Amino acid sequence: MLGGFLFLFPAILLSGLMFPIENMPEVLRWMSDLNPVTHFLALLRNILLKGGELDFVLQRIGVLVLMAVVSVFVSFKRFHTTLQ
């Protein structure tokens, strides 16, 4: 429960769901770019409000896929080292 609160609460606050990212300080904007929820919300807003511009959709999906590949690779490496 505490782990979920420690990771989900900052992720939601930095995603731009409650506060616009443009109003955040530069350091928090940089941190929000590392947050996958930010890219998902931008993708969702673009699809629902603008009809899904192909360039924007492909760019955000590419970022999300890259984040997924990196996280799977890192978790695979960490899991592999714990088995040996």
Helices and strands as residue ranges (DSSP letters): H 2-14, G 21-23, H 26-33, H 36-50, H 54-83
